[in-house]
Each structure stands twice: as C-alpha cells, then as structure tokens.
C-alpha cells in the first residue's frame, strides 16, 4: 500500500462536526488522504447557528504551523476560517516561506470564509483586506457568491453570466484561479459553479439536491479540492470530481439526522454501510 496524500487544513473548529476543521478532516479521510490541522479559532456553534468565536492568538497559530512544517511537508494545504487580521497575516508569513522553499509548488486552496450558512459573520471586518493579500499566494480561491462580492467590493452575482464576470474579475485582481460557487443562486436548472484562470473559464455543473442539510458545504468542497488535486492531472478535473463527490454527500445528508437546524452533509456516504 502506498502512503496516503498528506493534507493540512488551517481553519476554525466547529463543535457540531459539520464544518470547519472537523469537516475538513472527515473529507480528507473519506477521500483517502491523511489529514492534519492547525486551529485558528474556536467557535460556539451548532446546526442552528454561531453564538461565539474565540480567536487563537496569532503567535500560537504561528507556533502550530512552524512546529508541524518542521516535521512534515504537506502535499496540499486548505485554508478556511482565519477570524481576524493578525491571524491572517501570521498565516500569510508562513505561506510566503513555504512558497519560497518548496521545490514543487504545493497546491494551496483558499476558502475565504466570511459568513456561515446560517448567516453568522465569521470574519472580522478588519481581516478582509488581509485575506485579499493572501489571494495571490493561493493556487485557487473558492468564494461563494456573497464572499466573491466582498472580495470585489461589489453586489453578489445574480446570474451565471455575472458569476463568470466576477470569477474573471477575481483573476484580474490577482487570483491564480477562482472557483466561484453558485449554491446561493437557485435560478438555474443545474447547480452551477464557475472555474476561471488566465486562459478562460468553464462551468462546473451538477444536479440540484433537495435538502436543507447543507451545513459545511463550502468547507467540504474546498477540502475535497485539496485532497484530490495531488492525485488529479489538472484543476478542472479536480473541481469536477470534488463537486460530484459533494453532490453525493448532499444526496445522503438526510440519512444522518444530526441536529435541529441545517444539518451536515454525509462525508462518509460511500464508506459507511
């Protein structure tokens, strides 16, 4: 048996297990990768919402990263909730060093987590500019429609054409690749995302799944990209495979019966019998 892909998540914790670090580690495991994590924030959170956020001090986030990276070089990195400007800057400094030291470019997936599915704000206002500074370091960014709008200081896209325009604008603003998620736009026949880079853009589609259990979908998709990219030939294939896997996790979400609000997707839909 060959060694599994090693993937690092830098993100916040969700006690309900549906989003954040917990969702990332489940996704890595479900897709055959070895997951590691650096925690940036603790949240008081359930399927019904977020009641509090406790940010991990930036110097301890740095200590977690430096201690881990001195021992293990991950084959891919996923960045999720960063909470405030100091933590974001600390992560950025370490990523700059990682970019400078690596022989082969490590895929870095940046999910600019700003608002939870419940509508709760998860990113301090002062940190938005700091997150924009991280964008050029990432191999791909994965904003949903509200997050893309915040990054561009624009209104959320209201159509697929506007999603394409915003994905292209994010690339023009410095992103290597932008994967704009259309889950907030229900006026299409299929669930449609847009993947754009300097060469152009493609639509990544799947059928809509009728479920209210969508807690952690953004965390899960970005983690799937990180877990799959080292074993896929290119980003388009990675995105299509990750979206197909997430669609099945959504399709089986109603089987879990977890919580009284927006429950989690079923990360182990093709593992548990």
Phi, psi and omega in degrees: 000131179282157180293142180288159173296135177263128184228134180252131171252131174246106190194181179268167182261141176240110182302334181282348174084001185266338183227187176060209182307319184297316178294322180298312181295322177297317180297313178304313182296316181298330183260016171080022179251157177267115186267141173230161182212148170238123187267128182259338183199151170256136176242149167264105194211149174216188177291351182258356177144182181248128180249352179187153177226128176244112185279133175289133180306140185301324181292331178280330171299316177299317180298318177301312183295312185293323178295316180294311186290340174291340183251319186229130173260111182291152177275348175200154181229135171244132178244125179244235185297125179247346167074305181214175187293323182294315178296317180300316179294322179297315177297319180300319180297319179291321180294324175302316179294319179299316178298322183286330188266337188284141177283312175252138186295122177284128176298128177239119179257120179253112174261104186284075185294119181233322184224132177286164177306327180287350183098355181287137180286130183242002180229126177300142182305322183292344184271348183300314179298322179294322177295321177302326179293332180283336189308313181294340179284336185279149173286328181204143173247149188231061180285148166277183186297314177298323181290321176299320179296318179296315181298326182264356185055052184223177174279149178300143179299139181249004180205168178296321178300319178290327174298317178299315180299318182288324176298317178294323179294323178296320176295317179297332180276356175130350178288138176291316176215145176234127176246098184270120186270130185261021183298338179275354181250105187261008183270026179239157180292329179236157173289114190240128173245163180235127174251121181231146170216192185294341182271342182150204182214156176225155175265135177248115188237159173203165178287150175293143175249126182278094176204148174266358184269084185237014181298123176087013182297321180293315177301316184295316181295314181296324177292323177296321177300315181294320181291326187271330189303319179297344182246015178236153186285337183200174183288326180297315177299317179301314182295318180295318180291321179294318180293321178297319179293317179296323178301319177291324177296324175290319182299330182259006185298325183294345181285343188279321181056051180251119175080174183249003179245224175281104184285172182281163170285164183266092183297331184252035183300329180254016178245312180283140176266000000 
